[in-house]
Amino acid sequence: MDFELLYGIVKIILIATTPLVFAGIGELVTEKSGVLNLGVEGMMLVGAVTAFVTLVITGNYILAFTFSILSGVIMSSLFAFLVLILMSNQIATGLALTIFGIGLSSMIGKNYIGTPIEGLSPWFFVIFSFVIVFFISYFFYKTKAGLILRAVGESHNSAHALGYGVLKIRFCSIIFGGAMCALAGSYMSICYAPMWQENMTAGRGWIALALVVFATWKPGRILIGAYIFGGVSILQMNFQAWGLSLPGQFFNMAPYLATLIVLVLISSNKLRVKLSAPASLTIPFFKGR
Amino acid sequence: MIKLYKLLLLSLTFFVFSLGSAYADPKKVGFIYIGPPGDHGWTYMHDVGRKHMQSQLGDAVTSTYIENVPENADAVRAIRKLASSGHDLIFTTSFNYMDQTLEVAKEFPNVKFEHATGYKRADNVSTYSARFYEGRTISGHIAGHMTKTNTIGYIASFPIPEVVRGINAFYLAASKVNPDIKIKIIWAFTWYDPGKEADAANTLINQGADILVQHTDTFAPCQAAEKAGVLAFGQASNQEEFCPNAHLTAIEDIWGPYYAARAQAVVDGTWSSEDTWDGMAEGMVVMSPYNTKLMPASLIQEAINMEVAIKDGKLHSFEGPIYNQAGELMVAEGEVADDGMLAGMNWYVQGIDGELPQ
C-alpha cells in the first residue's frame, strides 16, 4: 500500500472522529461529577445550527464558534437547573433536552438550509481535541480540583460533609459538557460537512454517550474508543471501494457491535465497573440531609 | 420517542385543522417525506412537486406533509394519521414505505394512496416512479469522456433495484465510451447523513476517483468534490450553487405535473389504481443545465443529442447484449431490457468489481 493512500485514509479518520471525541469528553466530565445528561444529541444540533446561522449572518468564524459554545452553555444550564435545583429525573430530562434540541435546531435553521458557506479547515480542531483530552486527563488525576470533582461523582454526601459545593461543581461540569457538545456540533456544520441540514448529526450524540461507557469513564480511553469507532467505519468504506467482497452491512454494524461487546465485557467484570463508574451517577443530591 | 412527540403535535394540528375546514370541500392531499423538504435533494423535489400541484389546482385541494418519517413501523403511524384525518389522497415518497402503505391502505379503502418507486399495488394503491436511469446513462457517457484517472466513485444508499439500476445504467454508458473505466462503489446504508456522505466521498477521492456520482440525498459529496478539486454529478435537484467548479450536471426529478394530474383525478372522481413509470419523454426526468465551464461544447452537444434520442425511443439505457458479473447473457443482442427486469434488477452488469450486498 502506498504512503499517499494511507495518509489520506488517516486524514479522513481524523476528520470523521473529532466530533465524537469532543462530545464524548464533554459527557465524560458531566458523568464524572455524577450527572447523566442524555441531551448530547440535542445540544450538538443546537450548537451546529447556532454556529452555522451566526456564520451566515456575520461571516465571522470566531463569533460563530463563540455563539455556538454559548448556546451549549445555555442548553446545559437549563438541564442543570432542572436536575440540580428542581431535582427532576436525569434520564427523562436528558431525553427531553434532546427532543427539544432537535425541534429547536430545526426551527432556527429553517431558512438557512442549503445556504452555501465557506467551510473552515478542520485541523485546528483535530489537534485541539487531543489537547483537551490530555488536559482533562491531567485535571482529573493530577490536580486537587479534579480530585474534588471525582469525589462529588463518587460520594456527594462525603464531599458535601467536607465542605465542597456539590451543586456548584456539578453545575460547572454540566456546563462544560454542554459547551463541548456544542463545539462538536459546530465542528460538524462548519468544518466536517459545511452545511446546515436538519438532524445532521445523525445519531453521533448517542455514539458519544456509548463511548463514555466504552471508555469506562477514563479520558484517555475516550480517544481510543472514538478512534476504533471512526476507524472501523472509514476502513469499511475503503474495503468496499477496493471491491473486497465483504458484506457491507456487517462493517456498518461493526462499530455498534464493538460497543456492545465492550459493554458486555465490562458488565461481566463487576469489580471493574464498580471501580470506574461514578458511584453517584444519576443520584440526585439533597442538600438538606 | 421523537416521532411520537411529533405525531402528537401533528394530530393536534390536524384536529384543529379538520374542525376549521368541516364545511369547506377541498380535497386533502397528504405527503410522507423521508427527509426534510430542505435537503436540496430527494425530499426537496417532492416538496417542489407538492407546491406545483397546489398552485395548479388552487382551492380545489389543500396539502400537508409529515417530514423525517423513518422507514419502519413509525411510517404506519404517520400514514394512518394522514388517512384518519380526512385526507383523500396520500403520497408516500420512499421505497421502504411499501408494505406500510399497503397495510394502511387496507384499513382505509376510501382513501387513495400513491407509493413512490415501489411495485406493490392494490385497488386504492397506485405506484409511480421516474426512469432516473435514463439520466444515469447520460451521466455515464459524460463521465466516460471526462475522467482522467479512469476511476469513478459511486456513493450508493441501499441495495434496492432503483439504486442498482442506476449503477448499471451509468456503468454501461461509461464503459461504452471508455472501456478502461473502473467504478468504485460505497454503500452508505443511509439516504441521509451529511457526515457519512462526505466520508464516503473523501474515501473515493483518496482512492483515485476523479468523478463522483451519488445516490444519497444531501449535497455533501458534491461539496467534498469541490473542495478536493474533482468533478461530481448532483443528485435529484440542481446542486450547482454548492459546487460550481465540480458540478457537471444533475438528474432532476420533476414530480409536479404528475402530482397535479393525480390530485385532479381525485377531484374529478376519475382516480384509479395505476402503475406509472415515466422518464425523459414525459418530462419526469430532466437533466440540469450542463456546466459549460467544465465540459467541452462537443460533449454537451452529444449529451443533448442523447436526451433527444432517449425521448424519441431511439436510445435505451439497457440495450443488449448485456451480461451479468457471472458472464451470463441477461439481455440478448438487439433487444432491450423489459420493465419487469428493470424493476427487479438485483445484479451488477459485467465489468463492475465487487459483490452486490444482498
Interface residues (C-beta under 8 A of the other chain):
Chain A: L5 G8 I9 K11 I12 I15 A16 P19 L95 T98 I99 I102 S106 K110 I113 G114 P116 G119 M188 Y192 A193 P194 M195 Q197 E198 N199 M200 T201 A202 R204 S233 I234 M237 N238 Q240 A241 W242 G243 L244 S245 P247 G248 Q249 N252
Chain B: M1 I2 Y5 G35 P36 G38 D39 H40 E67 N68 G153 K184 I185 I186 W187 F189 T190 Y192 D193 P194 G195 K196 E197 A198 D199 A200 N202 T203 L204 N206 Q207 T218 F219 A220 Q223 K227 E241 F242 D353 G354 E355 P357
